[in-house]
Amino acid sequence: MEDLLTALFDIERRAWRAADTRDAEFYREYLAPEALVVSPRGILDREGILRDLVENPNEFPEYAIMDEKVVPLGEEGAVLAYTVSFGGQIFYVSTAYTRKGDRWRAAFHQRTPAIQKPGSES
């Protein structure tokens, strides 16, 4: 399972860099045909994700990823989950991956903001 976590986390890090630089070519290869993203802009399909990547700023301030976990879903799927902090915020992130042959592609992605505890600084 450690190999699976390492492989998917490497892909996920590359996806963060590609989002930061608006690398649509990377995303065309990274996204499964049926891909969906749940975002503040709504539920986006593959074409919506690619359009959003190009049209909206995605530059992320310095960020830190921690607490990576993976859940295998048979031989052809897995969910990667982790916590990321950037811009003074914390998010819980999950990406569901599907595999065909030896190639993993993102089929679903969601970032959920952490709830600030009362009295905590934002």
C-alpha positions in Angstrom: 0.0 0.0 0.0 3.0 2.3 0.6 3.9 2.0 -3.1 0.4 3.0 -4.1 0.5 6.1 -1.7 3.9 7.1 -3.1 2.7 6.8 -6.8 -0.5 8.7 -6.3 1.0 11.4 -4.1 3.6 12.0 -6.8 0.8 12.5 -9.4 -1.1 14.7 -7.0 2.0 17.0 -6.4 2.4 17.3 -10.1 -1.3 18.3 -10.4 -0.8 21.1 -7.8 2.1 22.4 -9.8 0.2 22.2 -13.0 -2.8 24.1 -11.5 -0.4 26.8 -10.2 1.0 27.3 -13.7 -2.3 26.7 -15.6 -0.8 23.8 -17.4 -3.9 22.6 -19.4 -1.8 20.0 -21.3 -1.0 18.2 -18.1 -4.6 18.3 -17.0 -5.8 16.9 -20.3 -3.7 13.8 -19.6 -4.3 13.8 -15.8 -8.1 13.8 -15.9 -10.2 10.7 -16.7 -12.9 11.3 -19.3 -15.6 11.1 -16.7 -13.8 13.5 -14.2 -15.7 15.7 -11.9 -14.5 18.4 -9.4 -16.6 19.8 -6.6 -15.5 23.4 -6.2 -16.8 26.7 -5.0 -17.8 27.3 -8.6 -20.0 24.2 -8.6 -19.7 20.7 -9.9 -17.4 20.8 -12.9 -17.1 18.1 -15.6 -13.8 17.5 -17.4 -14.4 20.4 -19.9 -15.4 22.7 -17.1 -12.3 21.8 -15.1 -10.1 22.6 -18.1 -11.9 25.9 -18.8 -11.7 26.9 -15.2 -8.0 26.1 -15.1 -7.3 28.5 -18.0 -9.8 31.3 -17.2 -9.5 31.6 -13.4 -6.3 32.4 -11.4 -5.1 29.3 -9.6 -1.8 30.6 -8.2 -1.4 29.1 -4.8 0.7 30.7 -2.1 3.3 28.5 -0.5 1.5 25.4 0.7 2.2 22.4 2.8 0.6 18.9 2.4 0.4 16.6 5.3 -1.3 13.5 6.6 -1.5 11.6 3.3 -3.6 8.5 3.2 -4.7 6.1 0.5 -7.7 3.7 0.3 -7.4 1.1 -2.4 -10.6 0.4 -4.3 -9.9 -2.9 -5.9 -7.2 -3.2 -8.6 -8.4 -0.3 -10.7 -9.2 2.5 -8.2 -8.0 4.3 -5.1 -8.8 7.4 -3.1 -6.0 9.7 -2.0 -6.8 12.0 1.0 -4.7 14.6 2.8 -4.6 17.9 4.5 -3.2 21.0 2.9 -2.6 24.4 4.3 -2.1 27.6 2.2 -3.0 31.2 2.4 -3.8 30.9 6.1 -6.4 28.2 5.5 -6.6 24.5 6.0 -8.4 22.2 3.6 -9.1 18.5 3.6 -8.6 17.1 0.1 -9.5 13.9 -1.7 -8.9 12.7 -5.2 -10.3 9.5 -6.5 -8.1 7.8 -9.1 -8.9 5.2 -11.7 -6.3 3.0 -13.4 -6.3 1.6 -16.9 -3.2 -0.5 -17.6 -0.4 1.2 -15.7 -1.8 4.7 -15.9 -3.6 6.5 -13.1 -6.0 9.3 -13.9 -8.0 11.6 -11.6 -11.8 10.9 -11.8 -13.0 13.0 -8.8 -11.5 15.8 -6.7 -12.8 17.8 -3.8 -11.3 20.4 -1.4 -13.3 21.0 1.8 -12.3 24.0 4.0 -11.6 23.1 7.6 -14.1 24.6 10.1 -12.3 27.3 12.2 -12.7 26.6 15.9 -14.3 29.4 18.0 -11.6 31.8 19.1 -9.0 30.6 16.6 -7.3 33.1 14.3 -8.3 33.0 10.6 
